Amino acid sequence: MPMILGIGKLWSRLAGRHYRKFVQKCGPTVRRINELEQRWGALGDDELRAKTEEFKGRVRAGESLDGILPEAFAAVKSASRRLCGTKFTVCDEEMEWRLVPYDVQLIGAIALHSKKIAEMATGEGKTFVATMPLYLNALTGRNCQLVTVNDYLARRDSEWMGILYNFLGLTVGCIQSGMEPEERKLAYGCDITYGTASELGFDYLRDRGLANSVEDQVQRDHYYCIVDEVDSVLIDEARTPLIISGPAAEERIAPYGELRGPVERLTDLQLQFCNRLMAEARELLEKNPNDEEGYKKLFTVRMGMPKHRQLCKMLESGGASRRLERLEGKMASDMRRDERFRLKETLYFTIEERQNSADLTELGRKTLFPEDPDAFVLPDLALLCAEIDRAGEGTAEERQEKKRELAAQAAVTGERIHCISQLVRAYTLFERDQHYIVHEGQVVIVDPNTGRAMVGRRWSDGLHQAVEVKEGVEVQRESRTYATVTIQNYFRLYEKLAGMTGTAETEAQEFQDIYHLSVVAIPTHRTCIRKDGDDVVYKTRREKYAAVLADIEAAHRRGQPVLVGTTSVEASQLLDKMLQGKKLPHTVLNAKFHEAEAKIIAKAGAVGAITIATNMAGRGTDIRLSEGVVALNGLRVIGTERHEARRIDRQLRGRCARQGDPGESQFYVSLEDDLMRLFAGRGPIAALLDRTFREGDMLAHPIVNRSIANAQRRVEQQNYAMRRRLLQYDDVLNAQREVIYSLRDNVLREEKPRTIIDELLREELGRICDFEEEESARAEEAAQRSGMLFPVAVKAEELLRLDRSGRVELLMGRVWAAYEVKERLEDPEILLRLERLALLRSIDRHWQEHLTEMDDLRSSVGLRGYAQKNPLYEYKAEAFDHFRRMMEEIARSVAYVLFRSASSVEKLQEVLGTIRFGMEGAQSAPLSAEKPRGRPTQRRAQSAAGRNDSCPCGSGKKYKKCCGSGQ
């Protein structure tokens, strides 16, 4: 054991070498900054302020920012020293400036400018550190941004640090939710802009995916961005994509409501069955503690209800837990695979907590739909369609109709299977006041890492609707996605990205792999003297909470302030009731009271204060100790449970012992905690529990700490693998998004959008004219299709005489000749707007439909794993096909709308009348521009679209319900 500990210490020293190298490398630059700051002390305020314009001129002349860095940082340091003692108002509260950067803060600022993540302990002044690289990069004249975790911190930091920026002659803006577009544009027009990740991301989506003119766009560019609490934003928030949505035009509502009763009955039957198994297992094991049949019953209960109270109680015994794990290991072998399957099939469904999934068994399927044995059978559409073609019965249209009916039936079956799966997950895996809260009749997701309510966010794939049905609240209709982007892909837009937090080292690999950001640990200004106690382990939650309560009482009697961290709203409410029972004054901060979080946390260092907080990640407010607290060993931090992520625990511990203050931290753990049940049941901790660890005993040892840390690492690796997999899927959509947004941006910025229209028309006509010279039937079809799209006439014989490019040129010439008539009859400005609008509407409509299709594809493609196919490869292939078809639809829609839009109905009739008169008079020759002598009779061109196909006009409706309604 001493050798193992020695190797651990050696590895710790080696692991930090690259950090020390970076700090040493910064030494000469730090000394240069301090020399310049001392020399500039003799300058007047106006002379110092003039340095900003001097720096800007040098940057415009080609000097690098790295070359200007020492002088720019010295200017910020000199300005901050001059501001000391100045009083100002921040968020309606009076404050006094007391900030002058330490050397370690200068090193942190250098790291941020170098596109790194600076890991700086709580209380080291990260908010202030960011001012130096932001000032330096703003000298380019481009907008620089700082991202915070909530609106309050964005406003506070912009007003607070704005004092310094304004002194140096720079402008500062702040983005807040609910702002009008004009205000947002002004904020982005400043040198430096503060805001949250969601607000910046949504502005990007509105600019690139929804704006109808360049004037409607508010952001300037994506140049330099610093992310505060970078792990909270780029990892935790990245689990949920940013989505702008609206009501979906659903023809059929998903059947969650009608399936609620059957699923509830199924979960009741499962509970009754597991209760019976537990009773039988207890009887067998009381007679013989090693009875394998008894453990088989426990194994079955764990597959069906892993959180069953009686099961958890029985497994508190280390011996019982160990024997069950040995049986699970045996059952996982090929030799006992059939037996495992037989036990599984006695259940109605199985639950996999680690994968957050639930799966119906054959018994469950039969119980739900006893009268329909094929209720959960998805047909092989490819095979059935091939059989229809092989049989050759009926016309081509009739065969196509049969295929559509089969697809529709498969869609109904697939939707029902999906809804049942999500309802089972909602009832068995998602718990109220832990994963979500119900607020004002709505299900609101609770961020598992910050404890904040994620208002406006919804779980995808219908899971949110399933939870709404479970809770009996109004089920919101599924929305249609107008624009979406993941946090990862949004922040990868920036040319220069940096971040800062107190806890990034544990996620260093993910930052490097996804964002190409390296982590640098910055030393503290003063040595940290916090005392971290070994984790204390109890058998049951009841014992654990009793120990936590005793610890809080003892600290309160001493007058020592206590900060209690919980991992869920439910746990914070339980502690709240326990403290109320003891009549101990306290405050609670969780997802239900997050509005007052900054004020609650700021007062947590007062004598005798007791503060309960759900996950301390990203609170962004220092806890300052009041007078006399230092003598009481500072703030005491108590963790009631180990979080899945080590950095969340480190963030909680980091709330105390800031800037050399004393502090203490202690974590309490029970064997009933999810982390212990799922991931820490093996290894040294299990060996210790095999010994005489009875109820009422406690266990505290460094080995326990390492075992828990190993369990957390396994969870982190699993979560990272899931996030990376999701990102691989989104990267496919992101490549398509870049194409569409670039096309859309070109439409907005192109002085003559007709050049884009010309390109799209050539693509569509190229597809129409793609046939061989002897294919007269195809030539006839091409003549009909071109006549349906454009008010031009062409004969099949003309097309057959030319090759493909010649046909395209012939038709393009006649289309633009016809368009000249429209140009002469319409106002040029109005025509320009009509052209731009036709392009935008076609792109937006089909892109939004494409996003819905991609959601559906993403939901269903996972099932192909059962057919030994790689779901990601399948998704990529089909996504490409969907995108290709979408681009064709955009071109077809633009072609169709080109001659069907005008400033008024009268103008449209005049344009079409003139063109048709020319067509009849010229008989396929280029159109005459003469005025019509009378309105010709309008003839409907025969459609090439099937009755159930999308209408070529781009309305989104079926052809039979739109332009083909009269046929």
Beta strands, then each sheet from edge to edge (+ up, - down):
strand 1: 87-90
strand 2: 93-96
strand 3: 116-119
strand 4: 144-148
strand 5: 172-174
strand 6: 192-196
strand 7: 224-228
strand 8: 242-247
strand 9: 349-352
strand 10: 357-360
strand 11: 436-439
strand 12: 442-445
strand 13: 479-485
strand 14: 496-501
strand 15: 518-521
strand 16: 531-532
strand 17: 536-538
strand 18: 562-566
strand 19: 587-589
strand 20: 610-614
strand 21: 635-639
strand 22: 663-670
sheet 1: 1+ 2-
sheet 2: 5+ 6+ 4+ 7+ 14+ 3+ 15+
sheet 3: 8+ 13-
sheet 4: 9+ 10-
sheet 5: 11+ 12-
sheet 6: 16+ 22+ 17+
sheet 7: 16+ 22+ 21+ 18+ 20+ 19+
end
